[in-house]
C-alpha cells in the first residue's frame, strides 16, 4: 500500500504584539596559543615550537641560571609537565659552554633572548634560531659586562613573512 505524503509549507515564525526579538552575545572565543617543548641536556637548551603562534622568553642570568617563560598564552612542556605563562621553568647554570637552539616552526612567533652580564669563563657555545614562516618578532639582547665568547656559531633565520629582528649588544662580544 502506497501512501502519499504531502509536504506542508512552513510559514515564517511571527512575533506577537509585545514580543521583541532578542540577540544574545556569545562568550569570547580565542584560539589557543601553541605549546613549545623544552629539553636540557649536555649544557644545551633546545626549544621546539609547533605550527601555532608561540611566544617564548629565554633569560640567561649573570649567574648562568636559565629561565624560560611562555608568553601570549604559550605553554611550555618540560619533562612531561606543562607550564603556563605565569609558571616559568628554571634550569641550573651549565657546567660548560652553553648552547641555545630554538626552532619555533610556523605561526606568528615572538622570541626574546636575554643573555645576562658577566657569565664568567663559560662561553655561549652557540645561538641558533629558526622562527619559521609567517610574521615573527625576534629580539636578542646580550648584556656583557666582560667578554662574552660565542665559541661556535650564531645563526638567526626568520623564514618567509614580514619579520622583525632586533639584536642589541652591550659590551664586548667575541665571535
N, CA, C and O of each residue as an XYZ file, in Angstrom:
700
protein
N       0.835     -1.144      0.000
C       0.000      0.000      0.000
C       0.899      1.233      0.000
O       1.844      1.318      0.784
N       0.620      2.132     -0.830
C       1.408      3.336     -1.041
C       0.667      4.526     -0.468
O      -0.517      4.741     -0.727
N       1.392      5.278      0.307
C       0.756      6.452      0.911
C       1.349      7.709      0.301
O       2.524      7.753     -0.064
N       0.558      8.669      0.204
C       1.004      9.975     -0.261
C       1.360     10.816      0.956
O       0.592     10.962      1.907
N       2.563     11.355      0.871
C       2.969     12.260      1.931
C       2.982     13.651      1.325
O       3.660     13.919      0.333
N       2.250     14.484      1.923
C       2.188     15.844      1.449
C       3.063     16.729      2.315
O       3.019     16.687      3.544
N       3.840     17.510      1.643
C       4.653     18.453      2.385
C       3.820     19.671      2.707
O       3.130     20.238      1.860
N       3.913     20.042      3.950
C       3.188     21.258      4.323
C       4.170     22.415      4.242
O       5.340     22.291      4.603
N       3.695     23.475      3.789
C       4.538     24.647      3.654
C       4.699     25.293      5.023
O       3.742     25.536      5.758
N       5.998     25.563      5.325
C       6.268     26.200      6.616
C       6.128     27.705      6.472
O       6.586     28.298      5.495
N       5.513     28.287      7.422
C       5.352     29.735      7.441
C       6.395     30.318      8.382
O       6.704     29.731      9.419
N       6.930     31.461      8.021
C       7.891     32.085      8.931
C       7.248     32.382     10.278
O       6.069     32.721     10.376
N       8.060     32.244     11.292
C       7.558     32.467     12.643
C       7.230     33.950     12.807
O       8.034     34.812     12.454
N       6.083     34.230     13.326
C       5.659     35.611     13.519
C       5.768     35.971     14.996
O       5.531     35.152     15.884
N       6.134     37.223     15.218
C       6.162     37.720     16.583
C       4.791     38.294     16.911
O       4.167     38.974     16.096
N       4.348     38.005     18.102
C       3.093     38.570     18.561
C       3.350     39.983     19.054
O       4.480     40.344     19.382
N       2.344     40.736     19.101
C       2.480     42.093     19.604
C       3.050     42.038     21.018
O       2.620     41.238     21.848
N       4.012     42.894     21.267
C       4.616     42.945     22.592
C       5.863     42.084     22.707
O       6.633     42.239     23.656
N       6.082     41.163     21.743
C       7.284     40.344     21.782
C       8.410     41.071     21.064
O       8.178     41.780     20.085
N       9.626     40.892     21.553
C      10.787     41.527     20.958
C      11.815     40.450     20.664
O      12.090     39.591     21.502
N      12.375     40.502     19.476
C      13.443     39.564     19.144
C      14.668     39.933     19.965
O      14.990     41.109     20.133
N      15.340     38.920     20.469
C      16.477     39.163     21.354
C      17.743     38.556     20.753
O      17.732     37.442     20.230
N      18.831     39.319     20.843
C      20.121     38.817     20.395
C      21.001     38.666     21.619
O      21.140     39.598     22.411
N      21.591     37.497     21.774
C      22.452     37.248     22.920
C      23.900     37.168     22.467
O      24.218     36.584     21.432
N      24.763     37.768     23.265
C      26.182     37.723     22.955
C      26.761     36.411     23.462
O      26.521     36.003     24.599
N      27.537     35.751     22.586
C      28.201     34.518     22.981
C      29.466     34.836     23.751
O      29.995     35.945     23.676
N      29.949     33.840     24.500
C      31.194     34.062     25.230
C      32.335     34.247     24.247
O      32.279     33.797     23.102
N      33.370     34.921     24.724
C      34.510     35.225     23.863
C      35.276     33.943     23.556
O      35.534     33.125     24.439
N      35.627     33.793     22.308
C      36.416     32.637     21.883
C      37.783     33.125     21.431
O      37.884     34.127     20.722
N      38.820     32.433     21.831
C      40.142     32.759     21.343
C      40.847     31.473     20.968
O      40.676     30.437     21.611
N      41.630     31.559     19.933
C      42.374     30.384     19.520
C      43.516     30.160     20.502
O      44.238     31.100     20.835
N      43.683     28.944     20.962
C      44.761     28.713     21.916
C      46.118     28.905     21.250
O      46.322     28.551     20.089
N      47.036     29.475     22.019
C      48.404     29.591     21.519
C      49.019     28.203     21.548
O      48.416     27.248     22.039
N      50.208     28.110     21.022
C      50.859     26.810     20.920
C      51.522     26.362     22.207
O      51.464     27.027     23.241
N      52.147     25.216     22.097
C      52.934     24.643     23.183
C      54.326     24.381     22.644
O      54.482     23.791     21.575
N      55.337     24.815     23.378
C      56.705     24.556     22.975
C      57.314     23.502     23.894
O      57.009     23.439     25.085
N      58.167     22.690     23.323
C      58.849     21.631     24.055
C      60.255     22.102     24.378
O      60.971     22.567     23.492
N      60.661     21.987     25.640
C      61.993     22.393     26.072
C      62.746     21.166     26.566
O      62.230     20.384     27.365
N      63.981     21.008     26.077
C      64.860     19.958     26.596
C      66.168     20.614     27.029
O      66.575     21.647     26.498
N      66.810     19.986     28.004
C      68.089     20.495     28.507
C      68.980     19.296     28.767
O      68.733     18.515     29.686
N      70.016     19.153     27.954
C      70.939     18.029     28.088
C      72.300     18.455     27.582
O      72.401     19.202     26.608
N      73.338     17.989     28.233
C      74.724     18.278     27.821
C      74.965     19.772     27.630
O      75.591     20.193     26.658
N      74.465     20.558     28.564
C      74.634     22.014     28.545
C      74.025     22.679     27.317
O      74.469     23.754     26.913
N      73.024     22.060     26.725
C      72.344     22.620     25.562
C      70.839     22.720     25.829
O      70.201     21.747     26.231
N      70.293     23.899     25.601
C      68.860     24.123     25.708
C      68.287     24.048     24.300
O      68.762     24.734     23.395
N      67.269     23.219     24.115
C      66.584     23.115     22.830
C      65.118     23.458     23.038
O      64.454     22.888     23.904
N      64.621     24.392     22.238
C      63.225     24.821     22.308
C      62.601     24.558     20.947
O      63.056     25.082     19.930
N      61.550     23.737     20.938
C      60.889     23.376     19.685
C      59.416     23.755     19.767
O      58.696     23.299     20.656
N      58.977     24.591     18.836
C      57.590     25.029     18.812
C      56.721     24.142     17.951
O      57.131     23.060     17.530
N      55.521     24.612     17.697
C      54.590     23.913     16.814
C      54.194     24.894     15.711
O      54.844     25.927     15.551
N      53.166     24.600     14.967
C      52.761     25.483     13.876
C      51.763     26.547     14.311
O      51.206     27.258     13.474
N      51.537     26.659     15.611
C      50.663     27.707     16.134
C      51.514     28.909     16.526
O      52.739     28.878     16.418
N      50.852     29.964     16.982
C      51.567     31.159     17.425
C      52.248     30.861     18.759
O      51.580     30.544     19.743
N      53.578     30.964     18.791
C      54.347     30.708     20.004
C      54.983     31.997     20.495
O      55.440     32.818     19.699
N      55.010     32.168     21.801
C      55.705     33.282     22.433
C      56.585     32.734     23.540
O      56.093     32.092     24.468
N      57.898     32.985     23.446
C      58.841     32.416     24.406
C      59.859     33.466     24.811
O      60.342     34.238     23.983
N      60.178     33.482     26.106
C      61.230     34.338     26.626
C      62.299     33.458     27.263
O      61.995     32.605     28.097
N      63.561     33.673     26.863
C      64.691     32.929     27.421
C      65.602     33.942     28.089
O      66.103     34.858     27.438
N      65.820     33.777     29.396
C      66.651     34.701     30.146
C      67.805     33.929     30.770
O      67.593     33.042     31.596
N      69.034     34.272     30.369
C      70.221     33.674     30.968
C      70.785     34.722     31.925
O      71.361     35.724     31.500
N      70.610     34.475     33.214
C      71.038     35.437     34.230
C      72.558     35.467     34.323
O      73.243     34.591     33.795
N      73.075     36.488     35.003
C      74.518     36.616     35.175
C      75.100     35.385     35.871
O      76.255     35.031     35.636
N      74.319     34.742     36.713
C      74.782     33.541     37.416
C      74.802     32.317     36.511
O      75.351     31.279     36.883
N      74.209     32.430     35.327
C      74.137     31.304     34.400
C      72.820     30.557     34.471
O      72.537     29.721     33.612
N      72.005     30.845     35.486
C      70.697     30.204     35.611
C      69.820     30.633     34.444
O      69.796     31.809     34.080
N      69.099     29.682     33.858
C      68.293     29.933     32.658
C      66.816     29.859     33.028
O      66.372     28.875     33.619
N      66.059     30.890     32.684
C      64.620     30.909     32.934
C      63.908     31.000     31.594
O      64.210     31.871     30.778
N      62.953     30.086     31.370
C      62.190     30.069     30.116
C      60.719     30.255     30.472
O      60.163     29.523     31.290
N      60.104     31.251     29.839
C      58.731     31.619     30.161
C      57.891     31.642     28.895
O      58.338     32.140     27.861
N      56.684     31.109     28.968
C      55.732     31.208     27.862
C      55.096     32.584     27.860
O      54.744     33.109     28.916
N      54.945     33.173     26.678
C      54.313     34.480     26.534
C      53.088     34.338     25.641
O      52.991     33.398     24.851
N      52.161     35.269     25.770
C      50.968     35.292     24.913
C      50.222     33.967     24.967
O      49.821     33.441     23.928
N      50.031     33.426     26.154
C      49.288     32.179     26.395
C      49.986     30.929     25.879
O      49.357     29.874     25.798
N      51.261     31.011     25.528
C      52.004     29.831     25.097
C      52.357     28.994     26.313
O      52.762     29.518     27.350
N      52.201     27.699     26.172
C      52.548     26.763     27.243
C      53.934     26.180     26.976
O      54.346     26.043     25.824
N      54.650     25.838     28.053
C      55.967     25.236     27.964
C      55.875     23.811     28.482
O      55.403     23.582     29.596
N      56.322     22.853     27.682
C      56.360     21.453     28.110
C      57.811     21.095     28.422
O      58.684     21.171     27.557
N      58.054     20.700     29.682
C      59.400     20.327     30.114
C      59.297     19.105     31.015
O      58.592     19.131     32.024
N      59.994     18.042     30.653
C      59.978     16.772     31.404
C      58.557     16.256     31.617
O      58.241     15.709     32.673
N      57.709     16.431     30.616
C      56.346     15.911     30.675
C      55.369     16.768     31.459
O      54.207     16.389     31.606
N      55.809     17.915     31.966
C      54.948     18.808     32.740
C      54.687     20.066     31.912
O      55.606     20.653     31.341
N      53.418     20.466     31.858
C      53.029     21.668     31.124
C      53.071     22.858     32.078
O      52.479     22.825     33.157
N      53.781     23.911     31.665
C      53.894     25.127     32.462
C      53.168     26.253     31.742
O      53.383     26.486     30.552
N      52.309     26.947     32.473
C      51.598     28.097     31.929
C      52.531     29.299     31.940
O      53.627     29.227     32.497
N      52.104     30.410     31.327
C      52.925     31.604     31.236
C      53.384     32.155     32.571
O      54.487     32.693     32.668
N      52.544     32.030     33.622
C      52.939     32.555     34.926
C      53.713     31.524     35.749
O      53.971     31.740     36.933
N      54.085     30.400     35.120
C      54.843     29.335     35.780
C      56.056     28.986     34.926
O      56.060     27.962     34.242
N      57.098     29.842     34.962
C      58.269     29.597     34.114
C      59.067     28.398     34.599
O      58.913     27.950     35.736
N      59.920     27.887     33.727
C      60.831     26.824     34.152
C      62.198     27.438     34.375
O      62.594     28.377     33.684
N      62.911     26.900     35.346
C      64.246     27.387     35.680
C      65.217     26.237     35.553
O      65.022     25.176     36.146
N      66.272     26.453     34.772
C      67.291     25.436     34.548
C      68.562     25.860     35.268
O      68.854     27.053     35.357
N      69.321     24.897     35.782
C      70.543     25.256     36.501
C      71.596     25.828     35.560
O      71.537     25.645     34.344
N      72.557     26.523     36.155
C      73.663     27.067     35.372
C      74.432     25.913     34.745
O      74.662     24.901     35.407
N      74.831     26.042     33.497
C      75.571     24.969     32.841
C      76.970     24.812     33.431
O      77.520     25.753     34.004
N      77.532     23.634     33.289
C      78.871     23.364     33.815
C      79.937     23.556     32.741
O      81.130     23.498     33.038
N      79.528     23.780     31.519
C      80.449     24.028     30.399
C      79.759     25.000     29.454
O      78.706     25.547     29.784
N      80.343     25.217     28.285
C      79.789     26.165     27.319
C      78.315     25.846     27.040
O      77.943     24.692     26.830
N      77.498     26.885     27.044
C      76.056     26.755     26.875
C      75.673     26.896     25.410
O      76.163     27.786     24.716
N      74.788     26.010     24.941
C      74.228     26.120     23.599
C      72.732     26.366     23.694
O      72.047     25.739     24.502
N      72.226     27.272     22.877
C      70.783     27.557     22.825
C      70.334     27.363     21.387
O      70.849     28.006     20.473
N      69.370     26.470     21.193
C      68.832     26.191     19.861
C      67.312     26.333     19.912
O      66.652     25.709     20.743
N      66.760     27.159     19.016
C      65.327     27.433     19.006
C      64.790     27.206     17.604
O      65.322     27.754     16.638
N      63.722     26.390     17.480
C      63.015     26.192     16.213
C      61.528     26.325     16.509
O      60.913     25.397     17.035
N      60.946     27.474     16.174
C      59.545     27.729     16.517
C      58.565     27.270     15.448
O      57.353     27.327     15.661
N      59.057     26.823     14.320
C      58.229     26.338     13.201
C      57.284     27.426     12.717
O      57.628     28.607     12.776
N      56.099     27.056     12.237
C      55.170     28.030     11.662
C      54.444     28.837     12.718
O      54.646     28.638     13.916
N      53.608     29.737     12.273
C      52.841     30.593     13.178
C      53.506     31.943     13.346
O      54.667     32.129     12.981
N      52.761     32.882     13.901
C      53.296     34.207     14.208
C      53.968     34.120     15.574
O      53.291     34.132     16.602
N      55.287     34.032     15.588
C      56.028     33.731     16.804
C      56.736     34.958     17.367
O      57.138     35.854     16.625
N      56.882     34.984     18.700
C      57.642     36.007     19.409
C      58.707     35.308     20.231
O      58.408     34.377     20.979
N      59.953     35.753     20.098
C      61.057     35.176     20.859
C      61.910     36.296     21.422
O      62.361     37.174     20.686
N      62.131     36.264     22.741
C      63.029     37.198     23.411
C      64.132     36.375     24.068
O      63.856     35.505     24.894
N      65.378     36.650     23.700
C      66.530     36.000     24.316
C      67.348     37.090     24.980
O      67.776     38.037     24.321
N      67.570     36.964     26.282
C      68.316     37.962     27.042
C      69.449     37.256     27.774
O      69.210     36.477     28.697
N      70.682     37.532     27.359
C      71.856     36.923     27.978
C      72.447     37.933     28.941
O      72.836     39.031     28.545
N      72.513     37.550     30.222
C      72.959     38.457     31.272
C      74.436     38.786     31.208
O      75.198     38.210     30.432
N      74.806     39.717     32.039
C      76.189     40.186     32.076
C      77.079     39.246     32.874
O      76.615     38.542     33.771
N      78.358     39.243     32.540
C      79.406     38.576     33.302
C      79.116     37.101     33.553
O      78.922     36.680     34.693
N      79.089     36.337     32.493
C      78.911     34.894     32.645
C      80.206     34.211     33.069
O      80.263     32.985     33.166
N      81.216     34.981     33.315
C      82.480     34.412     33.777
C      83.213     33.716     32.650
O      83.291     34.232     31.535
N      83.751     32.538     32.943
C      84.562     31.826     31.954
C      83.725     30.928     31.053
O      84.265     30.317     30.130
N      82.419     30.832     31.298
C      81.587     29.964     30.474
C      81.163     30.694     29.205
O      80.380     31.641     29.279
N      81.656     30.281     28.058
C      81.217     30.935     26.824
C      79.848     30.422     26.392
O      79.417     29.338     26.788
N      79.183     31.215     25.581
C      77.952     30.776     24.937
C      78.401     30.027     23.687
O      78.901     30.634     22.739
N      78.219     28.710     23.687
C      78.747     27.872     22.607
C      78.108     28.210     21.269
O      78.802     28.392     20.268
N      76.786     28.292     21.258
C      76.100     28.678     20.028
C      74.735     29.245     20.349
O      74.170     28.997     21.415
N      74.224     30.001     19.418
C      72.872     30.519     19.469
C      72.290     30.319     18.081
O      72.690     30.987     17.127
N      71.345     29.399     17.973
C      70.728     29.084     16.694
C      69.227     29.319     16.823
O      68.577     28.743     17.695
N      68.682     30.162     15.956
C      67.255     30.482     15.992
C      66.669     30.295     14.602
O      67.189     30.835     13.625
N      65.584     29.529     14.511
C      64.801     29.398     13.284
C      63.352     29.663     13.673
O      62.715     28.830     14.319
N      62.834     30.820     13.280
C      61.475     31.178     13.693
C      60.411     30.644     12.742
O      59.220     30.763     13.027
N      60.815     30.061     11.623
C      59.839     29.513     10.681
C      59.177     30.611      9.866
O      59.591     31.770      9.903
N      58.148     30.227      9.135
C      57.434     31.164      8.278
C      56.396     31.935      9.089
O      56.242     31.707     10.288
N      55.708     32.820      8.449
C      54.712     33.731      8.995
C      55.397     34.998      9.496
O      56.553     35.252      9.156
N      54.703     35.786     10.291
C      55.224     37.057     10.785
C      55.776     36.854     12.191
O      55.023     36.592     13.129
N      57.097     36.975     12.333
C      57.762     36.676     13.592
C      58.461     37.908     14.145
O      58.833     38.816     13.402
N      58.633     37.922     15.462
C      59.289     39.016     16.161
C      60.379     38.409     17.035
O      60.078     37.693     17.989
N      61.644     38.689     16.720
C      62.767     38.107     17.450
C      63.625     39.231     18.017
O      64.064     40.121     17.289
N      63.857     39.177     19.329
C      64.704     40.162     19.987
C      65.782     39.409     20.758
O      65.475     38.558     21.592
N      67.048     39.724     20.477
C      68.171     39.118     21.179
C      68.940     40.253     21.842
O      69.379     41.188     21.173
N      69.102     40.167     23.167
C      69.831     41.174     23.918
C      70.978     40.478     24.636
O      70.764     39.517     25.374
N      72.192     40.963     24.417
C      73.360     40.418     25.089
C      73.973     41.537     25.923
O      74.495     42.513     25.386
N      73.902     41.382     27.237
C      74.473     42.357     28.166
C      75.745     41.760     28.738
O      75.696     41.000     29.705
N      76.861     42.093     28.160
C      78.122     41.500     28.596
C      78.957     42.524     29.333
O      79.443     43.483     28.734
N      79.128     42.328     30.629
C      79.985     43.194     31.403
C      81.451     42.874     31.131
O      82.314     43.746     31.228
N      81.720     41.633     30.795
C      83.058     41.213     30.388
C      82.925     40.591     29.014
O      81.851     40.620     28.413
N      84.002     40.033     28.520
C      83.965     39.439     27.190
C      83.072     38.207     27.190
O      83.228     37.316     28.026
N      82.142     38.161     26.257
C      81.256     37.010     26.094
C      81.643     36.335     24.791
O      81.612     36.957     23.729
N      82.007     35.069     24.870
C      82.501     34.360     23.686
C      81.433     33.467     23.080
O      80.857     32.620     23.764
N      81.174     33.657     21.811
C      80.377     32.704     21.057
C      81.389     31.762     20.424
O      82.032     32.113     19.435
N      81.534     30.569     20.989
C      82.602     29.662     20.579
C      82.367     29.052     19.197
O      83.328     28.831     18.460
N      81.131     28.777     18.832
C      80.875     28.081     17.577
C      80.114     28.912     16.561
O      80.704     29.385     15.590
N      78.820     29.099     16.762
C      78.010     29.673     15.700
C      76.897     30.557     16.260
O      76.344     30.294     17.328
N      76.591     31.606     15.509
C      75.411     32.419     15.754
C      74.624     32.407     14.453
O      75.118     32.859     13.420
N      73.414     31.896     14.502
C      72.598     31.792     13.293
C      71.163     32.158     13.635
O      70.571     31.574     14.544
N      70.599     33.122     12.912
C      69.215     33.528     13.111
C      68.535     33.533     11.753
O      68.923     34.287     10.860
N      67.520     32.692     11.598
C      66.772     32.586     10.349
C      65.302     32.861     10.633
O      64.714     32.261     11.532
N      64.706     33.778      9.854
C      63.314     34.129     10.096
C      62.351     33.554      9.072
O      61.142     33.726      9.225
N      62.826     32.886      8.046
C      61.924     32.293      7.060
C      61.154     33.346      6.290
O      61.579     34.497      6.193
N      60.015     32.941      5.744
C      59.188     33.844      4.948
C      58.250     34.636      5.850
O      58.006     34.257      6.995
N      57.740     35.712      5.334
C      56.802     36.540      6.082
C      57.439     37.857      6.473
O      58.639     38.063      6.295
N      56.619     38.745      7.009
C      57.107     40.052      7.459
C      57.593     39.891      8.888
O      56.795     39.789      9.820
N      58.907     39.868      9.054
C      59.509     39.590     10.350
C      60.208     40.825     10.901
O      60.558     41.749     10.167
N      60.401     40.812     12.214
C      61.143     41.870     12.898
C      62.266     41.200     13.677
O      62.022     40.321     14.504
N      63.497     41.622     13.406
C      64.665     41.079     14.097
C      65.420     42.233     14.721
O      65.771     43.202     14.047
N      65.668     42.121     16.016
C      66.398     43.154     16.732
C      67.482     42.486     17.558
O      67.200     41.575     18.335
N      68.730     42.936     17.393
C      69.854     42.416     18.163
C      70.516     43.584     18.862
O      70.993     44.514     18.211
N      70.548     43.541     20.193
C      71.188     44.588     20.995
C      72.365     43.982     21.726
O      72.203     43.023     22.480
N      73.560     44.536     21.510
C      74.760     44.032     22.167
C      75.359     45.162     22.995
O      75.697     46.226     22.477
N      75.479     44.907     24.283
C      76.027     45.901     25.204
C      77.263     45.305     25.860
O      77.144     44.605     26.866
N      78.431     45.562     25.322
C      79.656     45.017     25.879
C      80.557     44.511     24.780
O      80.403     44.865     23.611
N      81.494     43.679     25.170
C      82.453     43.121     24.213
C      82.025     41.697     23.871
O      81.878     40.847     24.750
N      81.831     41.459     22.591
C      81.391     40.148     22.128
C      82.469     39.579     21.205
O      82.946     40.265     20.301
N      82.842     38.341     21.436
C      83.804     37.679     20.563
C      83.092     36.540     19.851
O      82.509     35.660     20.484
N      83.147     36.572     18.531
C      82.503     35.509     17.742
C      83.570     34.758     16.987
O      83.262     33.818     16.255
